[in-house]
Structures are given as structure tokens and as C-alpha cells.
Amino acid sequence: MIIRRCSTKGAFEVIPDSKDSKLDFSSIKDRFKINFEIPSLIIFDFDVYSVSCFKNGKILIKNCDSETVAEKIVEVLYNG
């Protein structure tokens, strides 16, 4: 998995290693209050961060300036 600072500098982008990496949208929807949803994307708040999860496994964590925090969020989203 690649975690890198987005060009906006106020977000981190998470790109899965494999095209087979898929997020479990059902699990995420059970654990978080979803702000926006379409079949390929859900957006929700994780603490003070706005998180966009794409069906292909990509994640965008906005308002985040720490790679360590981004890694912890990714761990929670992929592994419960």
C-alpha cells in the first residue's frame, strides 16, 4: 500500500498495492456516519478528518498532515 501526501498538502492519498484490494463498504457504513454515498464512493468523518473511500480501494484523507495518523486510519478501515 502506498500512502503519500496529496498535491494539496492538506491530505493524504492511499493507493492499494493490488487491484484486488477492495474496501468493505458495508463494514465502514456500519461503523461510521456516512455524509455522502454513491455506488463507487463513500465520504464520512473519522474524528476530525474527512475520508473519501473509493470502491477500488483508494482512500483520500483530508485535513490530515501526519502520515502516522493516515496509516492508523487506513489500518482501521482495512482491518476493522
C-alpha atoms as an extended CHARMM CRD file, in Angstrom:
* protein
*
        80  EXT
         1         1  MET       CA              0.0000000000        0.0000000000        0.0000000000  PROA      1               0.0000000000
         2         2  ILE       CA              1.2790000000        3.4470000000       -0.8990000000  PROA      2               0.0000000000
         3         3  ILE       CA              0.4960000000        6.3610000000        1.4150000000  PROA      3               0.0000000000
         4         4  ARG       CA              1.6100000000        9.7160000000        0.0810000000  PROA      4               0.0000000000
         5         5  ARG       CA              0.8850000000       13.3600000000        0.6300000000  PROA      5               0.0000000000
         6         6  CYS       CA             -1.5970000000       14.6350000000       -1.9150000000  PROA      6               0.0000000000
         7         7  SER       CA             -0.6450000000       17.6110000000       -4.0490000000  PROA      7               0.0000000000
         8         8  THR       CA             -2.9820000000       19.7800000000       -1.9790000000  PROA      8               0.0000000000
         9         9  LYS       CA             -0.6430000000       19.2710000000        1.0210000000  PROA      9               0.0000000000
        10        10  GLY       CA             -3.6930000000       19.0830000000        3.2740000000  PROA      10              0.0000000000
        11        11  ALA       CA             -4.4850000000       15.4580000000        2.5650000000  PROA      11              0.0000000000
        12        12  PHE       CA             -3.0190000000       12.0040000000        2.2060000000  PROA      12              0.0000000000
        13        13  GLU       CA             -3.7770000000        9.6650000000       -0.6510000000  PROA      13              0.0000000000
        14        14  VAL       CA             -3.7500000000        5.9080000000       -0.1000000000  PROA      14              0.0000000000
        15        15  ILE       CA             -3.3260000000        3.6450000000       -3.0960000000  PROA      15              0.0000000000
        16        16  PRO       CA             -3.6380000000       -0.1360000000       -2.6890000000  PROA      16              0.0000000000
        17        17  ASP       CA             -0.7930000000       -2.3490000000       -3.9660000000  PROA      17              0.0000000000
        18        18  SER       CA             -3.0980000000       -4.6990000000       -5.8160000000  PROA      18              0.0000000000
        19        19  LYS       CA             -6.1890000000       -4.1650000000       -7.9050000000  PROA      19              0.0000000000
        20        20  ASP       CA             -7.7460000000       -6.9040000000       -5.8080000000  PROA      20              0.0000000000
        21        21  SER       CA             -7.6950000000       -4.6970000000       -2.7100000000  PROA      21              0.0000000000
        22        22  LYS       CA            -11.2510000000       -3.6550000000       -2.0440000000  PROA      22              0.0000000000
        23        23  LEU       CA            -12.6820000000       -1.8240000000        0.9100000000  PROA      23              0.0000000000
        24        24  ASP       CA            -15.6280000000       -3.3840000000        2.7150000000  PROA      24              0.0000000000
        25        25  PHE       CA            -18.1440000000       -0.5860000000        2.2670000000  PROA      25              0.0000000000
        26        26  SER       CA            -20.7620000000       -2.4390000000        4.3440000000  PROA      26              0.0000000000
        27        27  SER       CA            -18.4350000000       -2.6400000000        7.3220000000  PROA      27              0.0000000000
        28        28  ILE       CA            -17.4450000000        1.0070000000        7.0060000000  PROA      28              0.0000000000
        29        29  LYS       CA            -21.0920000000        2.0870000000        6.7410000000  PROA      29              0.0000000000
        30        30  ASP       CA            -21.8900000000        0.1090000000        9.8970000000  PROA      30              0.0000000000
        31        31  ARG       CA            -19.1280000000        1.8480000000       11.8770000000  PROA      31              0.0000000000
        32        32  PHE       CA            -19.2810000000        5.4470000000       10.6350000000  PROA      32              0.0000000000
        33        33  LYS       CA            -21.9300000000        8.0530000000        9.8590000000  PROA      33              0.0000000000
        34        34  ILE       CA            -21.8020000000        8.4390000000        6.0940000000  PROA      34              0.0000000000
        35        35  ASN       CA            -22.0180000000       12.0200000000        4.7760000000  PROA      35              0.0000000000
        36        36  PHE       CA            -22.2290000000       11.1460000000        1.0780000000  PROA      36              0.0000000000
        37        37  GLU       CA            -22.6120000000        7.9120000000       -0.8490000000  PROA      37              0.0000000000
        38        38  ILE       CA            -22.7350000000        6.7030000000       -4.4320000000  PROA      38              0.0000000000
        39        39  PRO       CA            -22.0220000000        3.1120000000       -5.5090000000  PROA      39              0.0000000000
        40        40  SER       CA            -18.3080000000        3.7690000000       -6.0820000000  PROA      40              0.0000000000
        41        41  LEU       CA            -17.6020000000        6.2660000000       -3.2730000000  PROA      41              0.0000000000
        42        42  ILE       CA            -18.4370000000        6.9740000000        0.3620000000  PROA      42              0.0000000000
        43        43  ILE       CA            -17.4380000000       10.0620000000        2.3290000000  PROA      43              0.0000000000
        44        44  PHE       CA            -17.5090000000       10.2220000000        6.1100000000  PROA      44              0.0000000000
        45        45  ASP       CA            -15.8010000000       11.8500000000        9.0770000000  PROA      45              0.0000000000
        46        46  PHE       CA            -13.1550000000        9.9350000000       11.0000000000  PROA      46              0.0000000000
        47        47  ASP       CA            -12.5460000000       12.0280000000       14.0820000000  PROA      47              0.0000000000
        48        48  VAL       CA            -11.5590000000       15.4580000000       12.6800000000  PROA      48              0.0000000000
        49        49  TYR       CA            -10.6330000000       14.0900000000        9.2370000000  PROA      49              0.0000000000
        50        50  SER       CA            -12.8220000000       13.8520000000        6.1530000000  PROA      50              0.0000000000
        51        51  VAL       CA            -12.3160000000       10.4740000000        4.4990000000  PROA      51              0.0000000000
        52        52  SER       CA            -13.2600000000        9.5380000000        0.9360000000  PROA      52              0.0000000000
        53        53  CYS       CA            -13.1860000000        5.8090000000        0.1920000000  PROA      53              0.0000000000
        54        54  PHE       CA            -13.4080000000        4.5430000000       -3.3520000000  PROA      54              0.0000000000
        55        55  LYS       CA            -14.6210000000        1.0680000000       -4.3060000000  PROA      55              0.0000000000
        56        56  ASN       CA            -11.2420000000        0.3250000000       -5.9520000000  PROA      56              0.0000000000
        57        57  GLY       CA             -9.5300000000        0.6730000000       -2.5440000000  PROA      57              0.0000000000
        58        58  LYS       CA             -8.1930000000        4.2090000000       -2.9280000000  PROA      58              0.0000000000
        59        59  ILE       CA             -8.6320000000        6.4560000000        0.1100000000  PROA      59              0.0000000000
        60        60  LEU       CA             -8.2810000000       10.2200000000        0.4410000000  PROA      60              0.0000000000
        61        61  ILE       CA             -7.8280000000       11.5710000000        3.9870000000  PROA      61              0.0000000000
        62        62  LYS       CA             -8.4150000000       15.3180000000        4.0850000000  PROA      62              0.0000000000
        63        63  ASN       CA             -7.2830000000       17.7630000000        6.7860000000  PROA      63              0.0000000000
        64        64  CYS       CA             -4.5130000000       15.3490000000        7.7200000000  PROA      64              0.0000000000
        65        65  ASP       CA             -0.8960000000       16.4620000000        7.9810000000  PROA      65              0.0000000000
        66        66  SER       CA              0.5670000000       13.3520000000        9.5940000000  PROA      66              0.0000000000
        67        67  GLU       CA              1.4960000000       10.1840000000        7.7360000000  PROA      67              0.0000000000
        68        68  THR       CA              1.3230000000        8.2870000000       11.0500000000  PROA      68              0.0000000000
        69        69  VAL       CA             -2.2980000000        9.3380000000       11.5420000000  PROA      69              0.0000000000
        70        70  ALA       CA             -3.1060000000        8.4050000000        7.9300000000  PROA      70              0.0000000000
        71        71  GLU       CA             -1.5760000000        4.9440000000        8.4770000000  PROA      71              0.0000000000
        72        72  LYS       CA             -3.7130000000        4.4040000000       11.5980000000  PROA      72              0.0000000000
        73        73  ILE       CA             -6.8800000000        5.3930000000        9.7400000000  PROA      73              0.0000000000
        74        74  VAL       CA             -6.0290000000        3.0160000000        6.9010000000  PROA      74              0.0000000000
        75        75  GLU       CA             -5.4150000000        0.2020000000        9.3960000000  PROA      75              0.0000000000
        76        76  VAL       CA             -8.8580000000        0.7480000000       10.9390000000  PROA      76              0.0000000000
        77        77  LEU       CA            -10.6010000000        0.9010000000        7.5640000000  PROA      77              0.0000000000
        78        78  TYR       CA             -8.9660000000       -2.1710000000        6.0490000000  PROA      78              0.0000000000
        79        79  ASN       CA             -8.7610000000       -4.3460000000        9.1630000000  PROA      79              0.0000000000
        80        80  GLY       CA            -11.6230000000       -3.1710000000       11.3370000000  PROA      80              0.0000000000
